[in-house]
Amino acid sequence: MEPVLSVRGLRTYFHLDDSVIRAVDGISYDLYPGKTLAVVGESGSGKSVHALSILRLLPEPPARIVAGEILFNGRDLLALGPQGMGDIRGNRIAMIFQEPMTSLNPVLPVGEQIAEAVMLHQGATREKAWAKAVELLKKVGIPHAEERVQDYPHQFSGGMRQRAMIAIALSCEPDVLIADEPTTALDVTIQAQILELMRDLQKEYRMAIVLITHNIGVVAEMADDVAVMYAGRQIEQASIHSLFKDPKHPYTQGLLSSVPSIYARKERLEAIGGQPPELTREFPGCPFVVRCPVAMDRCRIQDPPHFHLPGGRVSNCWKQESESEQSRHRYSPAQSAAPS
């Protein structure tokens, strides 16, 4: 199976008058049809900027994608002009934004905003687009859709606005759905309903999903694979089962240790000491070094590469160098080549 979306060495910087913010400083992954990749990390780690870079929604300037490739079904999105991106954005790749109240147009009925996407990308008549809007509101679980389609965003509850955002995103049956904190500011019951809705719709449309979140519980429930970001960099990637069973990077270990659990009875939750570094600084070594409990002298002076580990895992930590070497020798091309 070929990946529907491939991100290769993406770097997105913000060029200000007196500094450069390295918001995304290296992330790579493959996303396959019907699969969910969770991108996790602290606030400010570059998760949302990476997503906006895929859709080319960042203002240029000050933002600039300085390196990397974004391949959608083999096409490099960074090579497309405004018209080419307009054909893909909201059509083949859709996004659910973090705060639906600021993403929905407050002066247009919700149905109008759904129908607009259908008319723009599918060339449907207004009548057919409006019927599609009603159908989608029913599909995402909004009661009395025939009447509510005429309502404005402020007449919807928070959970219903999020459902409306999902309806807009699904209006053209996209290949890739980017969901940026889709359950933020929703109560626990509504969160569960939204996640269940996304899973059901993913199965129906066989969408690939990029799920951006800092909620480890949501990751455990939704994801197939996880990419962990810290200070703009991707520091670990693994399948969901591998990551939870045996996190490799000290930062990932700290993240998982800080999550409440009904199985591990802790008097106090563990915390990662210190603060993330400023993204305007260049790091001679690992950006996590000042907070890392197992840092070595080498970590302070030399940036670790991405070490490829067994099972398709990647870790950006010097502690995994020996395991990466063993894996490379164990699965060398000479050993794995088929006999002629």
TAZI-V140672 format. One record per pair of residues at least 6 apart in sequence whose C-alpha atoms are under 8 Angstrom apart, sorted by sequence separation. I is the first residue (numbers start at 1). GAP is how many residues later the second one is. If there is no record, write none. Layout:
# TAZI-V140672
I_GAP, I_GAP
This chain:
# TAZI-V140672
14_6, 15_6, 31_6, 41_6, 52_6, 70_6, 71_6, 97_6, 104_6, 118_6, 119_6, 138_6, 142_6, 201_6, 202_6, 213_6, 228_6, 229_6, 237_6, 247_6, 289_6, 308_6, 309_6, 13_7, 14_7, 40_7, 69_7, 70_7, 119_7, 138_7, 183_7, 202_7, 219_7, 227_7, 228_7, 229_7, 307_7, 308_7, 13_8, 14_8, 39_8, 69_8, 70_8, 77_8, 105_8, 137_8, 153_8, 169_8, 183_8, 227_8, 228_8, 306_8, 307_8, 13_9, 14_9, 49_9, 69_9, 104_9, 227_9, 228_9, 260_9, 306_9, 307_9, 12_10, 13_10, 119_10, 135_10, 227_10, 259_10, 277_10, 289_10, 306_10, 307_10, 11_11, 12_11, 13_11, 115_11, 118_11, 134_11, 183_11, 226_11, 227_11, 258_11, 277_11, 289_11, 305_11, 306_11, 309_11, 11_12, 12_12, 13_12, 53_12, 134_12, 137_12, 182_12, 183_12, 211_12, 225_12, 226_12, 236_12, 244_12, 257_12, 258_12, 276_12, 304_12, 305_12, 11_13, 12_13, 116_13, 225_13, 226_13, 236_13, 257_13, 258_13, 285_13, 286_13, 304_13, 305_13, 307_13, 10_14, 11_14, 115_14, 118_14, 225_14, 226_14, 235_14, 257_14, 258_14, 285_14, 286_14, 304_14, 307_14, 309_14, 310_14, 10_15, 11_15, 114_15, 115_15, 134_15, 224_15, 225_15, 285_15, 286_15, 309_15, 10_16, 11_16, 54_16, 114_16, 133_16, 224_16, 236_16, 254_16, 274_16, 275_16, 284_16, 285_16, 286_16, 308_16, 9_17, 10_17, 115_17, 223_17, 226_17, 254_17, 255_17, 274_17, 284_17, 285_17, 286_17, 307_17, 310_17, 9_18, 10_18, 112_18, 115_18, 142_18, 254_18, 273_18, 284_18, 285_18, 286_18, 309_18, 8_19, 9_19, 111_19, 114_19, 272_19, 284_19, 285_19, 299_19, 308_19, 7_20, 8_20, 162_20, 220_20, 283_20, 7_21, 8_21, 23_21, 24_21, 112_21, 142_21, 219_21, 6_22, 7_22, 23_22, 24_22, 111_22, 141_22, 6_23, 7_23, 23_23, 54_23, 111_23, 140_23, 199_23, 6_24, 140_24, 228_24, 5_25, 6_25, 24_25, 4_26, 5_26, 23_26, 24_26, 91_26, 137_26, 140_26, 3_27, 4_27, 5_27, 90_27, 137_27, 140_27, 159_27, 195_27, 3_28, 4_28, 139_28, 158_28, 3_29, 4_29, 56_29, 2_30, 3_30, 55_30, 91_30, 137_30, 177_30, 179_30, 181_30, 1_31, 136_31, 159_31, 163_31, 175_31, 176_31, 177_31, 178_31, 179_31, 180_31, 181_31, 162_32, 173_32, 175_32, 176_32, 177_32, 178_32, 179_32, 180_32, 181_32, 174_33, 175_33, 176_33, 177_33, 178_33, 179_33, 180_33, 181_33, 55_34, 87_34, 133_34, 136_34, 176_34, 178_34, 136_35, 159_35, 12_37, 112_37, 251_37, 12_38, 55_38, 111_38, 112_38, 133_38, 110_39, 111_39, 132_39, 10_40, 109_40, 110_40, 111_40, 216_40, 12_41, 109_41, 110_41, 251_41, 109_42, 110_42, 250_42, 109_43, 110_43, 216_43, 250_43, 108_44, 109_44, 250_44, 107_45, 108_45, 231_45, 15_46, 16_46, 106_46, 230_46, 231_46, 14_47, 15_47, 106_47, 231_47, 232_47, 14_48, 15_48, 105_48, 106_48, 231_48, 14_49, 15_49, 104_49, 13_50, 14_50, 122_50, 12_51, 13_51, 117_51, 121_51, 12_52, 13_52, 101_52, 12_53, 13_53, 101_53, 114_53, 118_53, 11_54, 12_54, 110_54, 114_54, 117_54, 118_54, 10_55, 11_55, 12_55, 113_55, 117_55, 10_56, 11_56, 231_56, 10_57, 11_57, 101_57, 114_57, 140_57, 230_57, 9_58, 10_58, 100_58, 230_58, 9_59, 10_59, 8_60, 9_60, 10_60, 101_60, 7_61, 8_61, 100_61, 104_61, 7_62, 8_62, 100_62, 6_63, 7_63, 6_64, 7_64, 5_65, 6_65, 100_65, 5_66, 6_66, 249_66, 4_67, 5_67, 248_67, 249_67, 4_68, 5_68, 97_68, 249_68, 4_69, 5_69, 96_69, 3_70, 4_70, 96_70, 235_71, 248_72, 96_73, 95_74, 238_74, 239_74, 94_75, 238_75, 94_76, 237_76, 238_76, 236_77, 237_77, 236_78, 237_78, 90_79, 235_79, 236_79, 92_80, 94_80, 235_80, 236_80, 91_81, 92_81, 93_81, 96_81, 98_81, 235_81, 90_82, 91_82, 92_82, 93_82, 94_82, 95_82, 96_82, 97_82, 98_82, 234_82, 235_82, 91_83, 92_83, 93_83, 94_83, 95_83, 96_83, 97_83, 98_83, 90_84, 92_84, 93_84, 94_84, 95_84, 96_84, 97_84, 98_84, 93_85, 95_85, 97_85, 99_85, 96_86, 98_86, 51_127, 51_129, 48_132, 33_142, 48_164, 47_165, 34_168, 34_169, 4_171, 5_171, 39_171, 43_171, 4_172, 34_172, 35_172, 36_172, 37_172, 38_172, 39_172, 40_172, 41_172, 42_172, 33_173, 34_173, 35_173, 36_173, 37_173, 38_173, 39_173, 40_173, 41_173, 33_174, 34_174, 35_174, 36_174, 37_174, 38_174, 39_174, 40_174, 33_175, 34_175, 36_175, 38_175, 40_175, 32_176, 40_176, 31_177, 31_178, 31_179, 38_181, 47_182, 46_183, 45_184, 46_184, 38_185, 45_185, 46_185, 47_185, 36_186, 37_186, 38_186, 40_186, 45_186, 46_186, 36_187, 37_187, 38_187, 39_187, 40_187, 41_187, 42_187, 44_187, 45_187, 46_187, 35_188, 36_188, 37_188, 38_188, 39_188, 40_188, 41_188, 42_188, 44_188, 45_188, 35_189, 36_189, 37_189, 38_189, 39_189, 40_189, 41_189, 37_190, 39_190, 29_198, 4_204, 26_206, 27_206, 28_206, 24_207, 25_207, 26_207, 27_207, 23_208, 24_208, 25_208, 26_208, 23_209, 24_209, 25_209, 22_210, 23_256, 22_257, 21_258, 22_258, 21_259, 20_260, 21_260, 19_261
